[in-house]
Every structure is written in C-alpha cells, then in structure tokens.
Amino acid sequence: MFRARVVNPRWVEAMKRHGYKGAFELAATVDYLFGYDATAGVVEDWMYEKLVETYVRDEHMRGFFHRSNPWALHGIAERLLEAVDRKLWDAPDPRRWPRCDRPTSKPRAT
C-alpha cells in the first residue's frame, strides 16, 4: 500500500488536482500511517524518510501545499515530528528537514 499509493507519483498528482481537498487527503494519509504505526508498529524508518522526501522536501509539493492548503503541510510536519518524539521513527537526519513555517492565515473554505 505504501509504494502503490502513499508515495506513488500518479496518486500524488491526482490528489494535487483536487487543490485544498487533495492537500487535506495527503495530510490525512500521513495521519493514518502514524496511527497504524502507533498501534501496530508497522511503519519502518525508510517509510518516514520517503514521506519527508515526497511530501515535505520536494519544492513542487511545498508550493502546492502553500497555495492550496498550508495547514495540511503544517499538519504533516507536526505528525512526523510526533513520530520522532514517540520513538516511532528512529534517528531522522535533521539536515533533511527544510524549515516549515506555521501558516499565518486560516485555511480557506472551498
């Protein structure tokens, strides 16, 4: 499921076509993965790294989130940091994390 959907470029691009709702769905996907890992310990460190690479570090994705739903990117970053705090994700490289500023405006309704 992880490679087939979560980080699959075709699925990610399909979500991007949905704007605000697509960004919300991407953030929800990270929430679901975190929940699975917190309860069943099924998410491996490489999966967290791939999430960061695909959703957070990629400049095009960051632009999409900032245009469509900046709170979704903020939520993703918070959830990934929580995975570190809870020791679900072991020793991520902090140099791989770009600065993620808190959005300054409320999410817009669509």
C-alpha positions in Angstrom: 0.0 0.0 0.0 2.8 2.4 0.9 4.5 2.4 -2.5 1.4 1.8 -4.5 -0.5 4.7 -3.1 1.1 6.9 -0.4 4.3 7.8 -2.4 3.1 6.9 -5.9 3.7 9.9 -8.1 0.5 9.2 -10.1 -1.7 9.2 -6.9 0.0 12.2 -5.5 -0.5 14.1 -8.8 -4.2 13.1 -8.7 -4.5 14.5 -5.2 -2.9 17.7 -6.3 -5.6 18.2 -9.0 -8.1 18.5 -6.1 -6.5 21.5 -4.6 -7.4 22.2 -0.9 -9.2 18.8 -0.5 -6.3 16.9 -2.1 -3.8 18.5 0.3 -6.2 17.6 3.1 -6.2 13.9 1.9 -2.4 13.8 1.7 -2.2 15.0 5.3 -4.9 12.5 6.3 -2.9 9.8 4.7 0.1 10.7 6.9 -2.2 10.7 10.0 -3.5 7.2 9.1 0.1 5.9 8.7 1.0 7.4 12.0 -2.0 5.8 13.7 -1.1 2.4 12.2 2.5 2.7 13.4 1.4 3.9 16.9 -0.9 0.9 17.3 0.7 -1.8 15.3 4.3 -0.7 14.7 4.1 -1.3 11.0 5.8 1.8 9.6 9.5 1.4 9.1 12.0 4.3 9.2 12.6 4.3 5.5 8.9 5.0 5.0 9.1 8.1 7.2 12.1 9.2 5.2 10.2 8.7 1.9 7.3 10.7 3.3 9.6 13.6 4.1 11.2 13.3 0.6 7.9 13.2 -1.2 5.7 15.5 0.8 8.0 17.9 2.7 11.3 18.3 0.9 10.0 18.4 -2.7 9.8 22.1 -3.8 6.8 21.5 -6.1 4.9 19.8 -3.3 5.7 22.6 -0.9 4.5 25.1 -3.4 1.3 23.1 -3.9 0.7 22.9 -0.1 1.4 26.6 0.3 -1.0 27.6 -2.5 -3.7 25.0 -1.7 -3.7 24.3 2.0 -0.7 25.4 4.1 -2.3 23.9 7.2 -2.0 20.4 5.6 1.8 20.8 5.3 2.0 22.1 8.8 -0.1 19.0 10.0 2.2 16.6 8.1 5.3 18.2 9.7 3.7 18.0 13.2 2.8 14.4 12.7 6.2 13.4 11.5 7.8 15.3 14.5 5.4 13.5 16.8 6.6 10.1 15.3 10.1 11.1 16.3 9.0 12.2 19.8 7.2 8.9 20.3 10.3 7.0 19.1 8.3 5.5 16.2 10.8 7.0 13.8 14.3 6.3 14.9 17.0 9.0 14.3 15.9 11.0 11.3 18.6 13.3 9.8 17.7 16.9 10.8 19.6 18.3 7.8 17.0 16.7 5.6 14.2 18.8 7.0 13.5 22.2 5.4 12.1 25.0 7.6 8.4 24.6 7.9 6.8 27.8 9.0 3.4 27.9 10.6 0.8 29.2 8.3 -0.2 32.8 9.2 -3.8 32.6 7.9 -6.7 30.4 8.5 -7.3 27.7 5.8 -9.8 28.9 3.2 -13.0 27.1 2.7 -13.8 25.7 -0.7 
